[in-house]
Amino acid sequence: MSGWRLDCPWETISIKNETPKSPSRIPVLLQFELTLIRFIFIKQMKDVIARNSVEVRGRIADVCQRFGRKIDEIQIVAVSKGFPSLAIKTAVAAGFNLIGENRIQDAEPKILELGRVATWHMIGHLQSNKAKKTVQLFDVIQSIDSLSLAEEVNRFAAAENRTIECFVQVNSSGEKQKSGVPPDQCLDLIQNILKLPNIKLTGLMTIGPLTEDEKTIRAAFQMCRCLFEKGAKLVGPQFEHLSMGMSDDFPLAIAEGSTMIRLGTAIFGPRPAQK
């Protein structure tokens, strides 16, 4: 997958996309250099996202053809973790209107700056003490994994006088380091969440096993699809999203019935190094 790099640190590039409060105090040459860096950055980013978009959509089309799926059944969440708001703007301009973020502290400044340029999905592990801020910032929460968390989300949604769309996250791999409700508790959790008036439950989310064994990955996705089908009988037509598959395993997820894939590096390229 295509990547890109500039010969200057990301922190210099992003500058939080703000105009300095006193531009006259910055040397003219430095202002010119920063403007030039920003221009090069945007140009490279547009090129990378455009190339990757064509490649990703082509791969999705190939998988759909092989497994009898329709391309328009598959939605893409562009995962912007680690990338600045300029990257998100570029992705939205390229047609990605679902944006996924993993952490509140990273997402908040981007969402406040950009506003509702896209539908914002919370896809990372969510702690109850972050529920209020999450409800205020995001359109969709994909990572509900307990009744207590759902109740907190419902309470804060009611306080905001809104109904928020949510998915139940399933730990389909059984890996202890992963969040998600155990598969054998999933349907009970769905039934309990249906009692909460300020949550609109619309699907399941899962993260595939951390392995290169395709049989193991597909087995986890198959189990989640079965739970999704059972959940749809409990919830009804609004239960329409099966969010599974990321940059490394989305072809297998589509083959097993995914309707929504979450792609980060496949769209934006390698994430910048974190301090």
C-alpha positions as semicolon CSV with decimal commas, in nm:
position;residue;x (nm);y (nm);z (nm)
1;M;0,000;0,000;0,000
2;S;0,131;0,346;-0,086
3;G;0,286;0,559;0,184
4;W;0,434;0,904;0,205
5;R;0,695;1,095;0,402
6;L;0,814;1,452;0,432
7;D;1,161;1,559;0,544
8;C;1,020;1,747;0,841
9;P;0,841;1,638;1,160
10;W;0,465;1,588;1,167
11;E;0,442;1,833;1,454
12;T;0,579;2,106;1,228
13;I;0,336;2,017;0,952
14;S;0,018;2,010;1,149
15;I;0,069;2,322;1,359
16;K;-0,285;2,227;1,472
17;N;-0,399;2,398;1,148
18;E;-0,414;2,727;1,333
19;T;-0,314;3,073;1,214
20;P;-0,062;3,227;1,454
21;K;-0,212;3,491;1,679
22;S;0,058;3,742;1,580
23;P;0,175;3,657;1,226
24;S;0,376;3,978;1,206
25;R;0,606;3,846;1,478
26;I;0,705;3,545;1,268
27;P;0,991;3,613;1,024
28;V;0,866;3,639;0,667
29;L;1,103;3,366;0,550
30;L;0,975;3,128;0,817
31;Q;0,615;3,202;0,718
32;F;0,705;3,122;0,358
33;E;0,876;2,798;0,457
34;L;0,578;2,686;0,666
35;T;0,340;2,769;0,382
36;L;0,554;2,574;0,136
37;I;0,577;2,276;0,373
38;R;0,200;2,279;0,417
39;F;0,147;2,292;0,040
40;I;0,383;1,996;-0,020
41;F;0,219;1,805;0,264
42;I;-0,131;1,853;0,122
43;K;-0,019;1,761;-0,229
44;Q;0,152;1,441;-0,115
45;M;-0,139;1,348;0,106
46;K;-0,389;1,395;-0,176
47;D;-0,179;1,178;-0,405
48;V;-0,144;0,899;-0,147
49;I;-0,512;0,891;-0,052
50;A;-0,616;0,904;-0,419
51;R;-0,389;0,610;-0,509
52;N;-0,488;0,409;-0,205
53;S;-0,856;0,480;-0,262
54;V;-0,839;0,335;-0,613
55;E;-0,647;0,031;-0,488
56;V;-0,882;-0,035;-0,193
57;R;-1,197;0,002;-0,398
58;G;-1,051;-0,228;-0,661
59;R;-0,973;-0,494;-0,401
60;I;-1,324;-0,463;-0,257
61;A;-1,471;-0,506;-0,605
62;D;-1,260;-0,818;-0,665
63;V;-1,363;-0,976;-0,334
64;C;-1,729;-0,895;-0,393
65;Q;-1,716;-1,054;-0,738
66;R;-1,548;-1,369;-0,602
67;F;-1,795;-1,419;-0,319
68;G;-2,119;-1,299;-0,473
69;R;-2,140;-0,974;-0,277
70;K;-2,252;-0,635;-0,407
71;I;-2,008;-0,347;-0,381
72;D;-2,273;-0,111;-0,249
73;E;-2,328;-0,347;0,047
74;I;-1,986;-0,251;0,186
75;Q;-1,932;0,073;0,375
76;I;-1,584;0,202;0,457
77;V;-1,491;0,374;0,780
78;A;-1,168;0,568;0,726
79;V;-0,973;0,534;1,052
80;S;-0,780;0,855;1,109
81;K;-0,603;0,755;1,431
82;G;-0,268;0,933;1,444
83;F;-0,338;1,159;1,146
84;P;-0,412;1,532;1,158
85;S;-0,733;1,701;1,055
86;L;-0,584;1,791;0,716
87;A;-0,569;1,420;0,637
88;I;-0,934;1,382;0,733
89;K;-1,033;1,673;0,508
90;T;-0,848;1,508;0,223
91;A;-1,015;1,171;0,285
92;V;-1,360;1,331;0,297
93;A;-1,289;1,509;-0,031
94;A;-1,194;1,169;-0,177
95;G;-1,539;1,032;-0,086
96;F;-1,486;0,878;0,258
97;N;-1,777;1,013;0,462
98;L;-1,743;0,782;0,764
99;I;-1,447;0,867;0,989
100;G;-1,333;0,644;1,275
101;E;-1,135;0,749;1,581
102;N;-1,003;0,532;1,865
103;R;-0,937;0,773;2,148
104;I;-1,136;1,065;2,285
105;Q;-0,834;1,282;2,359
106;D;-0,712;1,253;2,000
107;A;-1,053;1,285;1,838
108;E;-1,188;1,583;2,029
109;P;-0,970;1,859;1,877
110;K;-1,025;1,720;1,526
111;I;-1,403;1,701;1,564
112;L;-1,424;2,047;1,720
113;E;-1,214;2,191;1,438
114;L;-1,379;2,014;1,145
115;G;-1,738;1,988;1,267
116;R;-1,980;1,755;1,089
117;V;-1,782;1,710;0,769
118;A;-1,845;1,335;0,804
119;T;-2,017;1,085;1,030
120;W;-1,788;1,030;1,328
121;H;-1,754;0,673;1,459
122;M;-1,602;0,588;1,796
123;I;-1,433;0,252;1,732
124;G;-1,190;0,223;2,024
125;H;-1,238;0,080;2,371
126;L;-1,467;0,309;2,568
127;Q;-1,450;0,354;2,944
128;S;-1,759;0,465;3,134
129;N;-1,588;0,783;3,253
130;K;-1,552;0,891;2,888
131;A;-1,915;0,819;2,798
132;K;-2,037;1,177;2,839
133;K;-1,774;1,327;2,612
134;T;-1,821;1,048;2,359
135;V;-2,195;1,111;2,337
136;Q;-2,128;1,481;2,289
137;L;-1,873;1,432;2,012
138;F;-1,961;1,122;1,811
139;D;-2,247;1,019;1,585
140;V;-2,197;0,644;1,628
141;I;-2,037;0,433;1,903
142;Q;-1,921;0,093;1,776
143;S;-1,769;-0,032;2,101
144;I;-2,048;-0,100;2,350
145;D;-1,935;-0,413;2,535
146;S;-2,131;-0,415;2,863
147;L;-2,470;-0,322;2,999
148;S;-2,317;-0,079;3,248
149;L;-2,146;0,111;2,966
150;A;-2,467;0,111;2,761
151;E;-2,658;0,251;3,059
152;E;-2,406;0,534;3,097
153;V;-2,425;0,614;2,726
154;N;-2,805;0,608;2,745
155;R;-2,803;0,841;3,047
156;F;-2,582;1,099;2,883
157;A;-2,770;1,074;2,554
158;A;-3,092;1,149;2,741
159;A;-2,924;1,450;2,902
160;E;-2,828;1,571;2,554
161;N;-3,185;1,510;2,435
162;R;-3,069;1,275;2,162
163;T;-3,074;0,912;2,058
164;I;-2,731;0,780;1,968
165;E;-2,657;0,497;1,728
166;C;-2,456;0,212;1,882
167;F;-2,307;-0,125;1,792
168;V;-2,229;-0,407;2,032
169;Q;-1,864;-0,507;2,021
170;V;-1,806;-0,883;2,030
171;N;-1,479;-1,046;2,132
172;S;-1,496;-1,306;1,858
173;S;-1,130;-1,408;1,893
174;G;-1,138;-1,484;2,265
175;E;-0,812;-1,293;2,308
176;K;-0,788;-1,149;2,658
177;Q;-0,624;-0,826;2,543
178;K;-0,923;-0,742;2,323
179;S;-1,238;-0,568;2,438
180;G;-1,585;-0,694;2,358
181;V;-1,864;-0,898;2,507
182;P;-1,806;-1,276;2,505
183;P;-2,002;-1,435;2,220
184;D;-2,221;-1,641;2,455
185;Q;-2,336;-1,319;2,629
186;C;-2,395;-1,114;2,314
187;L;-2,764;-1,183;2,260
188;D;-2,850;-1,118;2,626
189;L;-2,669;-0,785;2,604
190;I;-2,861;-0,696;2,289
191;Q;-3,193;-0,769;2,459
192;N;-3,102;-0,554;2,758
193;I;-2,982;-0,263;2,546
194;L;-3,312;-0,267;2,358
195;K;-3,474;-0,148;2,682
196;L;-3,268;0,173;2,678
197;P;-3,469;0,444;2,500
198;N;-3,183;0,674;2,400
199;I;-2,976;0,408;2,224
200;K;-3,053;0,298;1,870
201;L;-2,888;-0,040;1,833
202;T;-2,793;-0,097;1,470
203;G;-2,526;-0,366;1,454
204;L;-2,224;-0,558;1,577
205;M;-1,854;-0,484;1,563
206;T;-1,560;-0,717;1,607
207;I;-1,182;-0,721;1,568
208;G;-1,036;-1,026;1,399
209;P;-0,781;-1,255;1,568
210;L;-0,418;-1,144;1,565
211;T;-0,289;-1,425;1,346
212;E;-0,195;-1,498;0,987
213;D;-0,401;-1,818;0,987
214;E;-0,689;-1,744;0,751
215;K;-0,899;-2,034;0,885
216;T;-0,885;-1,891;1,237
217;I;-0,973;-1,541;1,115
218;R;-1,262;-1,664;0,903
219;A;-1,397;-1,879;1,186
220;A;-1,413;-1,573;1,413
221;F;-1,587;-1,370;1,143
222;Q;-1,830;-1,656;1,073
223;M;-1,927;-1,673;1,439
224;C;-1,985;-1,299;1,450
225;R;-2,199;-1,315;1,136
226;C;-2,414;-1,585;1,298
227;L;-2,460;-1,364;1,604
228;F;-2,545;-1,074;1,375
229;E;-2,815;-1,276;1,203
230;K;-2,963;-1,381;1,538
231;G;-2,943;-1,023;1,662
232;A;-3,130;-0,899;1,358
233;K;-3,420;-1,126;1,451
234;L;-3,429;-0,970;1,798
235;V;-3,387;-0,608;1,693
236;G;-3,552;-0,584;1,353
237;P;-3,463;-0,401;1,029
238;Q;-3,256;-0,129;1,195
239;F;-2,995;-0,393;1,290
240;E;-2,813;-0,369;0,958
241;H;-2,441;-0,317;1,021
242;L;-2,180;-0,587;1,067
243;S;-1,855;-0,398;1,124
244;M;-1,563;-0,637;1,083
245;G;-1,245;-0,627;0,882
246;M;-0,948;-0,390;0,893
247;S;-0,661;-0,310;0,658
248;D;-0,497;-0,653;0,698
249;D;-0,804;-0,877;0,690
250;F;-1,093;-0,697;0,523
251;P;-1,111;-0,933;0,220
252;L;-1,178;-1,224;0,457
253;A;-1,435;-1,018;0,646
254;I;-1,621;-0,929;0,328
255;A;-1,618;-1,295;0,227
256;E;-1,782;-1,380;0,560
257;G;-2,057;-1,119;0,540
258;S;-1,916;-0,789;0,667
259;T;-2,113;-0,481;0,568
260;M;-1,866;-0,228;0,711
261;I;-1,486;-0,233;0,711
262;R;-1,255;-0,007;0,912
263;L;-0,946;0,098;0,716
264;G;-0,659;0,313;0,840
265;T;-0,323;0,243;0,676
266;A;-0,498;0,107;0,365
267;I;-0,627;0,461;0,304
268;F;-0,387;0,701;0,476
269;G;-0,065;0,502;0,450
270;P;0,166;0,421;0,744
271;R;0,089;0,611;1,062
272;P;0,342;0,872;1,169
273;A;0,573;0,774;1,451
274;Q;0,438;0,873;1,791
275;K;0,652;1,036;2,055
